[in-house]
Amino acid sequence: MKQVLFVDDEIKILQGLKRLLRPMRKSWEMEFEVDSRQALKLIEEGSYDIVVSDMRMPVVNGVQVLKHTQKHCPQAVRIALSGYSDAQLVLESAGVIHQFLSKPCEPESLIMTVDHIVALQQRLANPELQRAISSLSALPSLPDLYVKITREATSDNGSMQRVGEIVAHDIGMTTKLLQIVNSAYFGLKTRVSSPAQAASLMGFDALRTLVLALDVFKTFEATADQSEVKQLWSHSLATGSFAQQIARHLGLEKKAAEQAMLAGMLHDVGRLILMSERPEQFKKFATEAFANATSELDREDEVFGCNHMDVGAYLLTLWGFPYPVVEAVAYHHTPSEVVQPSASPLSAVHIGEAFARSLHQSMDLADQLDQSYLASIEDNHSPEDWQTILKEIQSELEESSENG
């Protein structure tokens, strides 16, 4: 039975949660604490599987409660509930909170969120994965440029002009960014000539996505096979672009579409780490791996003791990425493994990666799609529909390339 602690300084909120979550009494042993200082003591003395805390509380706020949880109950799922949009608190909590939910929160949403995160935690707790990760010489830290742009984007006085100036300080980043933005994959009709112009056309979230992905790949260029890195980058860029467009076909909201793009661009970051940190083993894997994705995963497990999805999800979890992004990276080849599947960034990345493989690796699209998973999310598109959509997107990219 899961041990769950709810912390909120509003007694009526706790009473409402207690009433709404009554059906979970058979699987959750729940405590409700209105005093955040007392909650710190409970966390020190207890062994919780889940801690759910309000963000804005006097004396001890939600970030402090969940940081305390991270220290004393590191195994616990840490969830923040808030009815406010506080950019600074969100930034402070980036590496602490597993999931951020808005108040009021439907009990079904809270239950599904917890189940999703617990499933991923169990997967990442695999002893073989732990040993493989611990043997790596280093993991890249979150790029400074990404952090600076995030701070600017969440500032009350943030501006696209300032973001452009931040990017412009890195000549290599500026050059690569403009190359990417003006490529057919990004599909812009207007030729971009400056970082400020790119920022204005793309928006904060898309720009942060590109900057982060570029910097991650840049980190490994000196240690890994550069031809392999470039090939992986091309595939990742295509997947991210496809995932963003597919998210719209799936009816996902703007935020989810942006998360799909980010997850698509970083979906193979685990393979990049294996390539860099285990070069000899990676060569063995590359020469013996089979053509289809499932066989590649089996081969990775055999050679490395883990697969690139697990390694990538582990890295993004360390970096405090939103759960939908981590989930998409962790399951993009095996989406049927998710709990209570529904249309999400994972769906978009799974289909987007299949699109990229079918176009650039001459693989049959239908063979790359998990049909049972797509049926389970009540997606109204048939395999034939997705083939048509792929052709439409491909035509749009070609037209954009010709006009550019």
C-alpha positions as CSV (number, residue, x, y, z in Angstrom):
1,M,0.0,0.0,0.0
2,K,1.4,3.4,-1.0
3,Q,2.1,5.9,1.8
4,V,0.8,9.3,0.7
5,L,1.2,12.7,2.4
6,F,-0.8,15.8,1.4
7,V,0.4,19.2,2.6
8,D,-1.7,22.4,2.2
9,D,-2.2,25.4,4.5
10,E,-5.9,25.6,3.4
11,I,-7.9,23.1,5.5
12,K,-10.8,23.2,3.1
13,I,-8.5,22.0,0.2
14,L,-7.3,19.1,2.3
15,Q,-10.8,18.2,3.3
16,G,-11.9,18.2,-0.3
17,L,-9.0,16.0,-1.3
18,K,-9.7,13.6,1.5
19,R,-13.3,13.3,0.3
20,L,-12.5,13.0,-3.4
21,L,-9.7,10.4,-2.8
22,R,-11.8,8.2,-0.6
23,P,-12.0,5.5,-3.3
24,M,-8.2,5.1,-3.1
25,R,-8.2,4.1,0.6
26,K,-7.6,0.4,-0.4
27,S,-4.4,1.2,-2.2
28,W,-3.2,4.5,-0.6
29,E,-2.7,5.1,3.2
30,M,-3.2,8.9,3.3
31,E,-2.2,11.6,5.7
32,F,-3.3,15.3,5.4
33,E,-1.2,18.0,7.1
34,V,-2.2,21.7,7.2
35,D,1.0,22.9,9.0
36,S,4.0,22.8,6.6
37,R,6.5,22.8,9.5
38,Q,4.8,19.8,11.0
39,A,5.0,18.2,7.5
40,L,8.8,18.5,7.6
41,K,8.9,16.5,10.8
42,L,6.6,13.8,9.4
43,I,8.8,13.5,6.3
44,E,11.9,13.1,8.5
45,E,10.3,10.4,10.6
46,G,8.2,8.6,7.9
47,S,8.8,6.7,4.7
48,Y,6.4,8.1,2.1
49,D,5.9,6.9,-1.5
50,I,4.2,10.1,-2.5
51,V,4.2,13.7,-1.2
52,V,1.8,16.2,-2.7
53,S,2.3,19.8,-1.6
54,D,0.8,23.2,-2.3
55,M,3.4,25.6,-3.6
56,R,2.4,28.9,-1.9
57,M,2.4,28.5,1.9
58,P,3.6,30.8,4.7
59,V,6.9,30.2,6.5
60,V,7.7,27.0,4.6
61,N,6.6,26.9,1.0
62,G,6.0,23.9,-1.3
63,V,9.5,23.9,-2.8
64,Q,11.0,23.7,0.7
65,V,8.7,20.8,1.6
66,L,9.6,18.9,-1.6
67,K,13.3,19.6,-1.2
68,H,13.0,18.2,2.3
69,T,11.2,15.2,0.8
70,Q,14.0,14.7,-1.7
71,K,16.6,14.6,1.1
72,H,14.7,12.4,3.6
73,C,12.5,10.3,1.3
74,P,14.4,10.2,-2.0
75,Q,12.2,7.4,-3.3
76,A,9.0,9.4,-3.0
77,V,7.1,10.8,-6.0
78,R,7.1,14.6,-5.4
79,I,4.0,16.5,-6.8
80,A,3.3,20.2,-6.5
81,L,-0.2,21.6,-6.6
82,S,-0.8,25.3,-7.1
83,G,-3.4,27.7,-8.3
84,Y,-0.9,30.4,-9.1
85,S,1.6,30.9,-11.9
86,D,4.9,31.7,-10.1
87,A,7.8,31.6,-12.5
88,Q,10.5,31.9,-9.8
89,L,9.0,29.0,-7.8
90,V,8.8,26.9,-10.9
91,L,12.5,27.6,-11.7
92,E,13.6,26.8,-8.1
93,S,11.7,23.5,-8.2
94,A,13.0,22.3,-11.6
95,G,15.2,19.6,-10.2
96,V,12.9,18.7,-7.3
97,I,9.4,18.2,-8.5
98,H,8.3,15.2,-10.6
99,Q,5.1,16.8,-11.7
100,F,3.4,20.2,-11.4
101,L,-0.4,20.1,-11.3
102,S,-2.8,23.1,-11.3
103,K,-5.5,23.6,-8.6
104,P,-8.2,22.6,-8.5
105,C,-7.0,19.2,-9.6
106,E,-9.4,16.4,-10.6
107,P,-8.7,13.2,-8.5
108,E,-8.5,11.1,-11.7
109,S,-5.7,13.3,-13.0
110,L,-3.8,13.1,-9.7
111,I,-4.2,9.3,-9.6
112,M,-3.1,8.9,-13.2
113,T,-0.1,11.2,-12.7
114,V,1.1,9.2,-9.7
115,D,0.7,5.9,-11.5
116,H,2.6,7.2,-14.5
117,I,5.5,8.4,-12.4
118,V,5.7,5.3,-10.2
119,A,5.9,3.1,-13.3
120,L,8.8,5.2,-14.7
121,Q,10.6,5.1,-11.3
122,Q,10.3,1.4,-11.1
123,R,11.8,1.2,-14.6
124,L,14.7,3.5,-13.8
125,A,15.4,1.6,-10.6
126,N,16.5,-1.4,-12.6
127,P,19.8,-2.6,-11.0
128,E,21.4,-3.1,-14.5
129,L,20.6,0.5,-15.4
130,Q,21.9,1.8,-12.1
131,R,25.2,0.1,-12.7
132,A,25.4,1.3,-16.3
133,I,24.7,4.9,-15.4
134,S,27.1,4.9,-12.4
135,S,29.9,3.6,-14.7
136,L,29.6,6.6,-17.0
137,S,32.5,9.0,-16.6
138,A,30.2,12.0,-16.6
139,L,26.7,13.3,-17.6
140,P,26.4,16.7,-19.2
141,S,25.0,19.4,-17.0
142,L,22.0,21.5,-18.1
143,P,23.4,24.0,-20.6
144,D,24.0,27.5,-19.3
145,L,22.5,29.2,-22.3
146,Y,19.3,27.2,-21.9
147,V,19.1,28.3,-18.2
148,K,19.6,32.0,-19.2
149,I,16.9,31.9,-21.8
150,T,14.5,30.1,-19.4
151,R,15.1,32.9,-16.9
152,E,14.5,35.5,-19.5
153,A,11.4,33.8,-20.8
154,T,9.9,33.6,-17.3
155,S,10.8,37.1,-16.3
156,D,8.0,39.7,-16.0
157,N,10.2,41.9,-18.3
158,G,11.4,39.2,-20.6
159,S,11.8,40.1,-24.2
160,M,12.6,38.3,-27.5
161,Q,15.2,41.0,-28.2
162,R,17.1,40.1,-25.1
163,V,16.9,36.4,-25.9
164,G,18.4,37.1,-29.3
165,E,21.2,39.0,-27.6
166,I,21.9,36.1,-25.2
167,V,22.2,33.7,-28.1
168,A,24.3,36.1,-30.1
169,H,27.0,35.9,-27.5
170,D,27.7,32.3,-28.6
171,I,28.9,32.5,-32.2
172,G,28.8,28.8,-32.8
173,M,25.3,28.6,-31.4
174,T,24.2,31.5,-33.5
175,T,25.5,29.9,-36.7
176,K,24.1,26.5,-36.0
177,L,20.7,28.0,-34.9
178,L,20.3,30.0,-38.1
179,Q,21.2,27.0,-40.1
180,I,18.6,24.9,-38.4
181,V,15.9,27.6,-38.5
182,N,16.3,28.1,-42.2
183,S,16.3,24.4,-43.0
184,A,13.3,22.7,-44.6
185,Y,12.6,20.7,-41.4
186,F,11.6,23.9,-39.5
187,G,9.2,24.9,-42.3
188,L,9.5,28.7,-42.0
189,K,8.4,30.7,-45.0
190,T,10.6,33.7,-44.2
191,R,14.4,33.6,-44.4
192,V,15.9,34.3,-40.9
193,S,19.1,36.4,-40.7
194,S,19.7,37.2,-37.1
195,P,19.2,35.6,-33.6
196,A,16.7,38.3,-32.7
197,Q,14.7,37.6,-35.8
198,A,14.8,33.8,-35.1
199,A,13.6,34.4,-31.5
200,S,10.7,36.6,-32.7
201,L,9.5,34.1,-35.2
202,M,10.0,31.0,-33.1
203,G,8.8,32.0,-29.6
204,F,10.5,31.3,-26.3
205,D,9.6,27.6,-26.0
206,A,10.7,26.6,-29.5
207,L,13.9,28.5,-29.1
208,R,14.7,26.9,-25.8
209,T,14.1,23.5,-27.3
210,L,16.5,24.1,-30.1
211,V,19.2,25.7,-27.9
212,L,19.0,22.8,-25.4
213,A,19.2,20.1,-28.1
214,L,22.0,21.8,-30.0
215,D,24.1,22.2,-26.8
216,V,23.6,18.6,-25.8
217,F,24.8,17.4,-29.1
218,K,27.6,19.9,-29.2
219,T,28.8,18.5,-25.8
220,F,29.5,15.1,-27.3
221,E,31.0,16.1,-30.6
222,A,34.5,16.0,-29.3
223,T,34.3,12.5,-27.8
224,A,32.0,10.6,-30.1
225,D,32.2,9.7,-33.8
226,Q,31.2,13.0,-35.4
227,S,29.6,11.3,-38.4
228,E,27.4,9.3,-36.1
229,V,26.6,12.4,-34.1
230,K,25.6,14.3,-37.2
231,Q,23.4,11.4,-38.4
232,L,21.8,11.2,-35.0
233,W,21.2,15.0,-34.9
234,S,19.6,14.9,-38.3
235,H,17.2,12.1,-37.2
236,S,16.4,13.9,-33.9
237,L,15.7,17.2,-35.7
238,A,13.3,15.4,-38.1
239,T,11.6,13.6,-35.2
240,G,11.1,16.7,-33.2
241,S,9.7,18.6,-36.2
242,F,7.3,15.7,-37.1
243,A,6.3,15.3,-33.5
244,Q,5.2,18.9,-33.2
245,Q,3.1,18.7,-36.3
246,I,1.6,15.3,-35.4
247,A,0.6,16.7,-32.0
248,R,-1.7,19.1,-33.8
249,H,-3.2,16.2,-35.7
250,L,-3.8,14.5,-32.4
251,G,-5.6,17.6,-31.1
252,L,-3.0,18.3,-28.3
253,E,-2.8,21.7,-26.8
254,K,0.0,24.1,-27.5
255,K,2.1,23.3,-24.4
256,A,1.9,19.6,-25.2
257,A,2.9,20.2,-28.8
258,E,6.0,22.1,-27.6
259,Q,6.8,19.3,-25.2
260,A,6.4,16.8,-28.1
261,M,8.9,18.8,-30.1
262,L,11.4,18.9,-27.3
263,A,11.0,15.2,-26.5
264,G,11.3,14.4,-30.2
265,M,14.6,16.3,-30.5
266,L,16.0,14.6,-27.4
267,H,14.4,11.2,-27.8
268,D,17.8,9.5,-28.6
269,V,20.0,11.5,-26.2
270,G,20.5,8.2,-24.3
271,R,22.1,6.7,-27.5
272,L,24.3,9.8,-27.7
273,I,25.6,9.1,-24.1
274,L,26.2,5.4,-24.9
275,M,28.0,6.4,-28.1
276,S,30.3,8.8,-26.2
277,E,30.9,7.0,-22.9
278,R,31.0,3.4,-24.3
279,P,32.6,3.8,-27.7
280,E,34.0,0.3,-28.1
281,Q,30.8,-1.3,-27.0
282,F,28.8,1.0,-29.2
283,K,30.8,0.0,-32.2
284,K,30.0,-3.6,-31.4
285,F,26.4,-2.8,-31.1
286,A,26.3,-0.8,-34.3
287,T,27.8,-3.6,-36.4
288,E,25.6,-6.3,-35.0
289,A,22.3,-4.5,-34.3
290,F,19.3,-5.6,-36.4
291,A,17.3,-3.2,-38.5
292,N,14.1,-2.9,-36.6
293,A,13.7,-0.9,-33.4
294,T,12.7,-3.8,-31.1
295,S,15.7,-5.9,-32.0
296,E,17.9,-2.8,-31.5
297,L,16.6,-2.5,-28.0
298,D,17.2,-6.1,-27.2
299,R,20.7,-5.8,-28.5
300,E,21.4,-2.7,-26.5
301,D,20.2,-4.5,-23.3
302,E,22.6,-7.3,-24.2
303,V,25.6,-5.1,-24.9
304,F,25.2,-2.3,-22.4
305,G,22.9,-3.8,-19.7
306,C,20.3,-1.1,-20.5
307,N,18.8,0.7,-23.5
308,H,19.0,4.2,-24.8
309,M,15.5,5.1,-23.8
310,D,16.2,4.3,-20.1
311,V,19.5,6.2,-20.2
312,G,17.9,9.3,-21.8
313,A,15.0,9.2,-19.4
314,Y,17.4,9.0,-16.5
315,L,19.3,12.0,-17.7
316,L,16.2,14.1,-18.3
317,T,14.9,13.1,-14.8
318,L,18.1,14.3,-13.3
319,W,17.7,17.6,-15.1
320,G,14.2,18.0,-13.8
321,F,12.3,17.8,-17.1
322,P,8.5,17.7,-17.1
323,Y,7.1,14.2,-16.8
324,P,5.4,14.2,-20.3
325,V,8.9,14.8,-21.9
326,V,10.6,12.1,-19.8
327,E,7.8,9.7,-20.5
328,A,8.0,10.3,-24.3
329,V,11.8,9.6,-24.2
330,A,11.4,6.6,-21.9
331,Y,8.8,4.8,-24.1
332,H,9.0,6.1,-27.6
333,H,9.7,2.6,-29.0
334,T,7.4,0.8,-26.5
335,P,4.4,3.1,-25.9
336,S,2.1,0.2,-24.9
337,E,4.0,-0.1,-21.7
338,V,2.6,3.2,-20.3
339,V,-0.2,3.1,-17.6
340,Q,-3.6,4.3,-18.8
341,P,-2.4,5.5,-22.2
342,S,-3.9,8.6,-23.7
343,A,-3.0,11.0,-26.5
344,S,0.1,12.8,-25.3
345,P,3.6,14.0,-26.3
346,L,4.6,10.3,-26.2
347,S,2.0,9.5,-28.9
348,A,3.4,12.4,-31.1
349,V,7.0,11.3,-30.6
350,H,6.3,7.6,-31.3
351,I,4.6,8.5,-34.6
352,G,7.1,11.2,-35.4
353,E,10.0,8.8,-35.0
354,A,8.2,6.3,-37.2
355,F,7.9,9.1,-39.9
356,A,11.6,9.9,-39.7
357,R,12.6,6.3,-40.0
358,S,10.3,5.6,-42.9
359,L,11.6,8.6,-44.8
360,H,15.3,8.4,-44.0
361,Q,15.9,4.7,-43.4
362,S,13.5,3.4,-46.0
363,M,11.4,1.5,-43.3
364,D,7.7,0.7,-43.8
365,L,5.7,3.2,-41.7
366,A,3.0,0.7,-40.6
367,D,5.8,-1.7,-39.3
368,Q,7.1,1.2,-37.1
369,L,3.8,2.1,-35.5
370,D,2.5,0.3,-32.4
371,Q,-1.0,-0.4,-33.6
372,S,-2.4,-1.7,-30.3
373,Y,-1.1,1.5,-28.5
374,L,-2.7,3.8,-31.1
375,A,-6.0,1.9,-30.7
376,S,-5.8,2.2,-26.9
377,I,-5.6,6.0,-27.0
378,E,-8.7,6.1,-29.2
379,D,-6.8,7.8,-32.0
380,N,-9.2,8.1,-35.0
381,H,-6.4,7.8,-37.6
382,S,-5.8,4.5,-39.4
383,P,-2.3,3.4,-40.6
384,E,-3.5,4.6,-44.0
385,D,-4.4,8.0,-42.6
386,W,-1.0,8.4,-41.1
387,Q,0.6,7.5,-44.4
388,T,-1.4,10.2,-46.0
389,I,-0.5,12.7,-43.3
390,L,3.2,11.8,-43.7
391,K,3.0,12.6,-47.5
392,E,1.2,15.9,-46.7
393,I,3.9,17.0,-44.3
394,Q,6.7,15.8,-46.6
395,S,5.2,17.9,-49.4
396,E,5.0,20.9,-47.1
397,L,8.6,20.5,-46.2
398,E,9.7,20.2,-49.8
399,E,7.7,23.3,-50.8
400,S,9.2,25.2,-47.9
401,S,12.7,24.1,-49.0
402,E,12.1,25.3,-52.5
403,N,10.7,28.6,-51.4
404,G,13.5,29.1,-48.9
